[in-house]
Each structure stands twice: as structure tokens, then as C-alpha cells.
Amino acid sequence: MNFYQDLGFLVFGSRLKRLGDIFIHDVNRIYKEHKIEFDASWFPVFHILSLKREVSIKEISDSLKVSHSAISQLITNLQQKGLIKSVVSRKDARHKTITFTAKGEKLLQKIQPVWTALEKAMNELAESSGSSSKKILKALTGIESGLKQKSFFDRIDSHL
């Protein structure tokens, strides 16, 4: 008996969390093994900054669908490490935006090859796991869309 597989959707969230924990652990292990001082939890901010170069906390919060407070805490942590800085916006002097410091730019150069390797490894894993694995991203998008229409709480509660 495989506990997780046999219980199907009853443990769907637990399985996703377990897989997420495995991925995050191994990605952080890669950074450590390659002597790159980076944490996987920083990825979303670093990736957005790598694309936009200058972004507000609100833009990050909106893009990630995470609270302004949570992003502010992460930004503060990254500022304390000297990886990003707050600057006056080039678009509107009344606002501040976040950008990389020289140290952050240097770190970005080190981590981008890891991101490329990670993407290749995930594609390889999906390929080796069969055709259904290739459909997982589309399936997750479908579930996320469904949750926007009606929360999981409301869906459970309607059956009680």
C-alpha cells in the first residue's frame, strides 16, 4: 500500500507540499554545494528583478499574489544582506523601487546557470516520468483557476 497514492485527492495538498519541500531542499543543497550564498526563497524577487531591473514592492506583491507585508520582510532581509537597495523611481520621484546592488548583480550571475540547470532537470524529470508528467503544469493552472472562482474552503464547506 502506498499511503499517498491510495488516498488520492484526500492528501493532494500534502503530496504537493512534500514534493515542494524535496525540490526546495535539493535546490538549496545545490547552492550550498556550489558555494553560492543564495536561498531558494529569494528566487521570486531575484527573478522579477532580473527581468525588470527596477520594481516596486507593490509590483512584486501583485505579481506573486503574496501580501505586501511578506514581500517587505523579504526585501528587508535582502537589503540587510546588501543584495538589493531601495532607490527613487525613475518613473515617479514620489515612489521608491527596488534594484540590485553590485553584490546582488554578482550573485545573480552566479545563480542564473543554476536556474538553467534546474529547468533542464525538471524537463528531464517530466520526460522520464511519462506523458502525464508533462501535463502537470497545465493541470496546476487549471486548479489555480478553479480556486479563483470558488475557494477550497467554500468547496469543502458546501459538502458539509
C-alpha positions as CSV (number, residue, x, y, z in Angstrom):
1,M,0.0,0.0,0.0
2,N,1.3,3.4,-0.9
3,F,-0.3,5.7,1.6
4,Y,-0.2,8.9,-0.5
5,Q,-1.3,7.3,-3.8
6,D,-4.0,5.2,-2.3
7,L,-5.7,8.2,-0.6
8,G,-5.9,10.2,-3.9
9,F,-7.2,13.8,-3.6
10,L,-7.6,13.4,0.2
11,V,-3.8,14.0,0.6
12,F,-3.3,16.1,-2.6
13,G,-2.1,19.2,-0.7
14,S,0.2,17.0,1.5
15,R,1.8,15.5,-1.6
16,L,2.3,18.9,-3.3
17,K,3.9,20.2,-0.1
18,R,6.1,17.1,0.2
19,L,7.3,17.5,-3.4
20,G,7.8,21.2,-2.9
21,D,9.9,20.5,0.2
22,I,12.0,18.0,-1.7
23,F,12.6,20.4,-4.5
24,I,13.4,23.3,-2.3
25,H,15.8,21.2,-0.1
26,D,17.7,19.9,-3.1
27,V,17.9,23.3,-4.8
28,N,19.3,24.9,-1.6
29,R,21.7,21.9,-1.4
30,I,22.9,22.7,-4.9
31,Y,23.5,26.3,-4.0
32,K,25.4,25.2,-0.9
33,E,27.5,22.6,-2.7
34,H,28.5,25.1,-5.3
35,K,29.3,27.7,-2.6
36,I,26.6,30.1,-3.8
37,E,25.2,32.1,-0.9
38,F,21.6,32.0,-2.0
39,D,18.3,30.7,-0.7
40,A,15.6,29.3,-2.9
41,S,13.0,31.5,-1.0
42,W,14.7,34.6,-2.6
43,F,14.1,33.3,-6.1
44,P,10.8,35.1,-6.9
45,V,12.3,38.5,-6.1
46,F,15.6,37.9,-7.8
47,H,13.8,36.6,-10.9
48,I,11.5,39.5,-11.2
49,L,14.4,41.9,-10.7
50,S,16.4,40.1,-13.3
51,L,13.7,40.8,-15.8
52,K,12.6,44.3,-14.8
53,R,15.8,45.6,-13.2
54,E,13.7,48.1,-11.1
55,V,10.4,47.2,-9.4
56,S,8.2,48.4,-6.5
57,I,7.3,46.2,-3.6
58,K,3.7,46.5,-4.7
59,E,4.5,45.2,-8.2
60,I,6.3,42.2,-6.6
61,S,3.5,41.6,-4.2
62,D,0.9,41.8,-7.0
63,S,2.9,39.5,-9.4
64,L,3.4,36.8,-6.7
65,K,0.0,37.2,-5.2
66,V,1.7,37.5,-1.8
67,S,1.0,40.0,0.9
68,H,2.8,43.4,0.8
69,S,4.0,42.6,4.4
70,A,5.6,39.3,3.4
71,I,7.4,40.9,0.5
72,S,8.5,43.8,2.6
73,Q,10.1,41.4,5.1
74,L,11.9,39.5,2.4
75,I,13.1,42.8,0.8
76,T,14.3,44.0,4.2
77,N,16.3,40.7,4.6
78,L,17.8,41.1,1.2
79,Q,18.7,44.7,1.9
80,Q,20.4,43.7,5.1
81,K,22.5,41.2,3.1
82,G,23.5,44.0,0.8
83,L,21.9,42.3,-2.3
84,I,19.3,44.9,-3.2
85,K,18.7,48.5,-2.4
86,S,15.8,50.9,-2.4
87,V,16.1,53.8,-4.9
88,V,13.9,56.7,-6.0
89,S,11.9,55.5,-9.0
90,R,13.0,56.7,-12.4
91,K,9.3,56.8,-13.5
92,D,8.0,58.7,-10.5
93,A,10.2,60.5,-8.0
94,R,7.4,60.2,-5.3
95,H,7.9,56.4,-5.2
96,K,10.8,54.1,-4.2
97,T,11.7,51.0,-6.2
98,I,14.0,48.0,-5.5
99,T,17.1,47.3,-7.6
100,F,20.1,45.1,-7.3
101,T,23.3,46.3,-5.6
102,A,26.6,45.4,-7.3
103,K,26.8,42.5,-4.8
104,G,23.3,41.4,-5.9
105,E,24.2,41.6,-9.6
106,K,27.3,39.5,-9.0
107,L,25.2,36.9,-7.2
108,L,22.6,37.0,-10.0
109,Q,25.3,36.0,-12.4
110,K,26.3,33.0,-10.2
111,I,22.7,31.7,-9.8
112,Q,21.4,32.0,-13.4
113,P,23.3,28.9,-14.5
114,V,21.6,27.1,-11.6
115,W,18.2,28.2,-12.8
116,T,19.0,26.9,-16.3
117,A,20.2,23.6,-14.9
118,L,17.1,23.4,-12.7
119,E,14.8,24.0,-15.7
120,K,16.6,21.3,-17.7
121,A,16.4,18.9,-14.7
122,M,12.7,19.4,-14.3
123,N,12.1,18.9,-18.0
124,E,14.2,15.7,-17.9
125,L,12.2,14.5,-14.9
126,A,8.9,15.2,-16.7
127,E,10.1,13.4,-19.8
128,S,11.3,10.4,-17.9
129,S,8.1,10.1,-15.9
130,G,5.7,9.7,-18.9
131,S,3.3,11.8,-20.8
132,S,1.1,12.6,-17.8
133,S,4.0,14.4,-16.1
134,K,4.3,16.8,-19.0
135,K,0.7,17.9,-18.4
136,I,1.2,18.8,-14.7
137,L,1.8,22.5,-15.2
138,K,-1.4,22.8,-17.3
139,A,-3.3,20.8,-14.6
140,L,-2.0,23.0,-11.8
141,T,-3.0,26.1,-13.8
142,G,-6.5,24.6,-14.1
143,I,-6.7,24.0,-10.3
144,E,-5.5,27.6,-9.6
145,S,-8.1,28.9,-12.0
146,G,-10.8,26.9,-10.3
147,L,-9.7,28.2,-6.9
148,K,-10.1,31.8,-8.1
149,Q,-13.7,31.0,-9.0
150,K,-14.5,29.3,-5.7
151,S,-12.2,28.9,-2.7
152,F,-11.2,25.5,-1.5
153,F,-12.8,26.3,1.9
154,D,-16.1,27.1,0.2
155,R,-15.9,23.9,-1.9
156,I,-15.3,21.8,1.3
157,D,-17.9,23.6,3.3
158,S,-20.6,23.1,0.6
159,H,-20.3,19.3,1.2
160,L,-20.7,19.5,5.0
